[in-house]
Amino acid sequence: MSQQDVDDKNQMQAVEQNQNQVVAAEAIAPNGEPQPSVFKLDIDCWDEVLDCLSLEDEHSFGQTCKAFHRVTGQYFQWKYVSALALCDEDGIYFNGRRMNGFKEFVQQIWFWMVTLNSAFGYIETNCKAEIKRLIFSHIDLNQDIKAIEKRLEKIDSLELRCCKFDEDIWRTLFESCKNLKRLRFWDCSRGLFAWLVQKHPKLEHLELRTKDSLESGKLKNFLDNCPNLQSLQIDANVLWDSRDLICDANVDDLAIDMNKDIDTTIGFLNDLHEKGFFKRLHFRSESNVPSADQLLSLPGLVTLYIGPYEKRNLKFPVLPSIKELGITCVGIDIITDAMATSLINLEQLFITDSDHLMPFIRRSAKLRDVEIAEYQETVLDIAALNKERRKLVGARKVTIYVNERVYLATKWATPDTSLELIELKRQSSRDIVRPHSFWQRFRELN
């Protein structure tokens, strides 16, 4: 069984477990009191009701009584596993709307341009669930974080975006996050490089989104201090500067943001691959499309993200190694059946709008997951997609993940969103764990 199959099985078991935890309202109503018929609805009925509502409507519904609060809270944990709550001193926000009714259930918190002590105070007082993921964005972290020091013990994912912090603050953060597995830095102050000499024994993934060169030997020191590191995402220029020092280290997955000359990048990636630095390559180029020869020369290539581009056809060679594709398109004539056919083992697809979906439905037999960053409130004709999918011999069932606007528009227009070979789901129900974060661009575009 492949690692992807194991991950899928574990995710399905988690979904089934969460589903079993959604308690019917009649079971949680106060004993001995006469109950309206609505409290006798079973789990499947509540699923159908809440599935037709937006998150904001579900929140309002949950505020009507304690029973409905419990039902919507459990539903939130089941169907909004990747929902990121923006936290301020007066509560938590989703899509710009305050929804404090979900404060007991959120596990992913985002602090953005806030006074940390006040926001931390709200979290400590109101949020009961274990926080698994924290994002700090555009914040000076040289403040007191002791208010949530205990909460940090359960964190397994920490992300710092455009933040300022000194070595002491980082040491406090790291020592508190005892179970940290994923660490991401986006354009932080140069003070971040101080932590590269510290030991991070449980860390599995590091992302360095910065164009600043590292001090000599710092990346090598970090890799030496992370015995369990499995994946590294880094800018090509930063990796290039350290290429001669890291050859005796190794990771399973290397994710590259390409902004150097492609031929130069391919040359040193091949050198690193031959020396055993990485096994699988995840590659993103937003400046131009690699040529057919360049794509064939990329060692260990399994993931390719490209775009945006002008209106023209993209011609790919047969690339049997690629299992994940992300493409930002302008114009519906860019993707053709021939292009989809060349990616014969494609399993994961990220695209910017549904106009580009049909070639992959018709030609990519192994495709199973699609995420669409649709800009408009579009109704997907999943019956037509299902009809085309049936024509493809050996086709897997495809799950299409869309934002809430598209999901609800399609849900109200189409009674059944789970057909034989096509199923539609909310984007927020998909909790992606990948050795790269390229897919986040598509969600952020949305």
N, C-alpha and C positions, 0 to 999 in steps of 0.2 A: 504493500500500500504506500503510495507516494505521500510526501509531507503535506501536499495540498489536500489530498483526500482525508488525511488525518485531521487537518485544520477544519475542513468542511464538516466532518463527523462531529468534532468537538463543538463547533458552532451550532449544529443542529440539536445536539444534546442540551446545550445551554438554552436554546430557544424553547425546547420542549419543557425544560425545567421551569423556566420563567412562565410559560403558559399555564403550567399546573399550579403556579402560585397565584394566578389571578382568581381571586375568590369571588364567588357570586354574592351580590349584595344581600340576599336574604340570610346568608350565613354569618354576616357581620353586623346585622341589625340588632338592636337591643332585644334581649330575650323577654318574652312575655308581653310585648307590645303588639297590637294589631298592625299589620303591614299592608300597604297598597300592593297591587299585583305587580307593579314594576320591580319590587324587591325580590320577586320570585323568578326573575329571568336568570337563565343559566349562563355559563361562561361564554358559550358560542354566541348567544344573543348579544351579550355586552360587546363582544368582539366586533360583531356586525354593526352595532350602533356607533361605537367609538371610531371605527374604521372610516366612517363617512364624515367625520368632523375634523376640523383643523386643530392644531395643538392649542390655539387660543380658545376655541370653543370647548375643547375637552377640559381645559383649565377652569373655564366658567362653570361648566357642568359639575366639576368636582367641588366647587365652592358652595353648592346648594345644601349639602348635608354631609355628615361624617361618613356615611356608608358610601356615597358616591365619590367622596374624596379618596377613600381607600381603593375603590375600583379604578379610578383614573390614575392614581399613583402607581398601582401595579401595572396598569396598561402602559404608562409612560416608561417604566423600567423595561418592559418587554419590547415595545415598538420604537423607542427613541434611545437606543443604547449608545448611539454616537452623538446625541444632542449635547452641545457645549453651552453651558450657562454662563452668561456674562454677569459678573458679580459687582455690585456697587454697595454703598453703605446702607441703601434702603431696600435691598433685595436682589433677586436674580432676574435676568432678562433673556428672553428668546425672541429673535427677530424684532428687537426694539420694543417689545412689550413686557412689562413686568408681570411675572407669573410666580408669585411667592408660594402658591399652593403646591408647587413641585419641590419646594426647598428640602423636604425630607427625603427625596429620592434621587437627587442629582449626584453623579459621581465624577463629572468632568467640569472643572471650574476655570473660567478665564477672567483674569484681572487685566483691565486695559485703562491706562491713564486715570488711576484712582488713588486716593489716599489709603494706603494699605492698612493702616491700623483700624480705620473705620470699617473697611470691607472685611478684614479678618475678623473683626468683632461680630459682624453679621453671620459669617460662616460658623464661627465657634458657637454662637448662641442658637442658630436655627437649623443648620444642615446636619442631619442625623446620619446619613449614609456615609460609608467609607469613601473618601475621595481617592480616585485612582489616577486621575490625570490633572495636572495644573499647567496653565499657561500664564506667563507674565509678559505683558506687551507694553512697550513705551513707558517703562516705569524705572525710577531710581530705586534700586533694591537696597540701598544703604540705609535701611530703616529697620526697626525692630520687628522681627518675624516670629518672636517667641509666642505670640498669641495663637499661632497654629502649629507650633513645633511638634506637638504630639500627633497632629493630623498628618504630618509629612511622613510618618513612619510607614503608612500604607501606600504611599505614592509609588507607582511603577513607571510613570511617564511624566517627564518634566521638560517644559519648553520655555525658552527665554527669547523674546523677540525685541530687538532694539532697546535693550535694557542696559543700565549702568550698575556695576557692582564691583566691590573690591574683593581681595583674596579672603578676607575674614568672613564676609557675607557668604561667599561661595562655600567656604569650609563649613559654616553653620548649616547651610542648605544641604550640602552633601551628607554631612554626618547625621542630619535628621532624616533624610530620605534613605533609610537603610535597605529598602527593597527596590531601589531604582534600577530599571531595566532599559529604559529608552530615554535618551537625552538629546535635546535639539537646541542649537544656538543659531539665531538669525540676526546677523548684523549687530552684534552687541559691541560694547566698548572693548578696547584692546586689553582691558583688565581680565577678560575671560581666559586669556592664555595662561594665567598663573595656575589654574587647576590642572593643567596638563601633566604636571609632575606628581599629582596625587594618585593613590590607588583607588580603583573602582572595580572591585572584585565581582559584582553581580551584573554589571552593565553588559547588555547584549547588542545595543544599537546606538551609534553616535551619528548625529548630523551636524556638520559645520557649514552653515550657509553664510560664508564671509569671503570676500575677495582679498582680505588682508593676508599677507604672507606670515607664516608662523616663524617664530624664532628658531634658529637652527637646532634640530634635534628634538623639538618639543613634541611633534607628532609621533616620532619613534618612541619617546619616553612614555607617551600616553598609551600607545599600543602595547608596550611592554607591561604596563600596569593594569591592563584589562584582559586577564586570561580567558574570559568567557565572551569577549566581543565577537559577534557573528556577522555584523554588517556595519559598513561605513558609508555615509553619504557626504560628498565633499566636492567643492569647486575644482575644476580641472587645473586651474592655475595654482591653487594651494597644494594640490597633490604633486604637481610638476616640481614645485620648489623643494619637496621632500623626497623625490623619487629615488635618490641614491642612498637614502638613509633607512628606508623602510623595507628593503627587499627581504630581510630575514623574518619579517612579521607576516601574518596571514589572517584573512577573514574569509568567510564563505561568500559574502555578497558585497560587491562594490557598486555604489550608485554615483554616477558622475554627472554633474551639471557642466556641459561643454560650452566654453566660450573662447577657447583657443582655436588655432588652426586645426581642422579636423585631422589632417594627415599627421601632424605632429602628435596630436592626442592619441591617435591609433597606434603610432609607433611606440610610445612609452607604455601604453596599456598592454600591448603585446609583450613587451619586455617584462612587465610586472606579472602578467599571467604565466609566462614561461618559468618565472622564478617562484611561482606558487603563492604570490601575494593574495590572489583571489581566485574563486572558482566561477562565480556567476556575475555577469555584468548587467547593470541597469543603467540605461543611457538616455539622457535628455539633451536635445539640441533645439533651441528656440530661434537661432539665428538663420539657419538654413537646413535644407534637407540633405543628409549624406547621400552620396551617389551609391549606385548598386555595388560597385567594387568596394567602396568604403564600408558599407554595411556588412558585406561578406567578410571583411577583414577585422571586424571588431571581435575580440576573443571572448568566448563565453556569453555572448549576447542572448539574454532572455527577455528583456524589457526594453521597449523603445517608445519614447515620447517626443513628438515633433510638432512644430507649428509656432505661430500662425503663418499662413502662406496666401499668396495671391491665387486667383482662379486659374488653376491648371491641373491636369491629371498628375497624380503621383505614381511613378512606376517603380515597383519593388521587384527585386529578384525573388526567387523562391527562398524563403527564410524559415526553415523548419524548426529552428531553435527558439524563435520568439513565441512566448506564451502570453505576453501582456503588451497591449498597444494603447497609447494615448495620443490623440491628434486634435489640435485646435484648427478648425477649418473656416474658410471664408468662401462661400459659394458651394452649391450642391453638386457641382460636376467634378469635384476634386477626387472623391473616392469612387472607384469603379469595382465591378465584379472581379476584374482581373487582379486588382490590388488585393482584394479580400482573399482570392484564391491562392495567392502567393504565400499567405500566412497560414499554412496548412495545419498548424498546431495551436492556433490562437485560442486562448481560454478566457482572458480578461480584456475588456474593451472600455476605454473612457473617451467619450466624444462630446463635442460642445452643443450639438442639437440633433434632434431625431431625424432630420433630413438625410443624415449620413449613415443611418442604421441599416437600411435594407440590404445593401450588398453583403454585409456580414451575416445577416439572417439567412440569406440565400446560399452562401458559399462556405461559411466557417462552421464545419460540422462539430468541432470540439468546443466551440464557444459556449460558455455557461453563465458568465456574469457581464452585464453591461451597465455602465453608469453614464447618465446623460446630464450635462449641465445646461439644461434648457433655460433660455432667457424669458420666454413668454409663457402664458398659461395655455398650453397646448394639449389637445386631446389626442392621445395615441390610439391609432387603430390597431389594437392588439389582435383582433380577429384576422385582419389582413396579414399581419406579421406571422401569426400562427399558421395561416394557410400556406404562406411561402415556405415556412420552416418545414412543413410536412413533406415538401417535395425533395428535401435534401436527405439522401440516404445516410443513415447512421447518425442523424442530428441529435445532439443533446438538448435537453430543456434549457431555455435561457431565462434567467431572472434579470429583469430590467429595473434598475434603481433610478428614481427620479425625485425631484424636489416636491415639496408638499403641494405647490400650486398645480403642477402637472398631474400629480397623483389624484388629487381630489377632482380635478376637471374630468379626468378619465374615469374615475370611480363613479361619478354621477351620470356619465354618459354610457358606461358599460357595466351592466350588472355583475358580470363575472370577470375578475381581473387575474384569475388563475386558470389558464387553458392548458391543453395537452402539452404544448411545447413552448409556451410563453407565459411568464408570470410577471406581474407588476408589483413592485414594493416601494415603500418610502425609502428615500435615501438615508434618512436618519436611523433606519433599522439595520443598517450595514455598518458594522464595526470592523474596519479594515486594519489588519496588522501586516505590514509589508516592510521589506528592507529598504524602502525609500518613501519619500513623501510627494512624489511627482503628482499623484492623483489629487492632492489637496488644491493644486492650482485650479482644477476644474470646479471644485466646490466653492472656492473663493471667488471665481468668476461669477458665480450664481448669486 
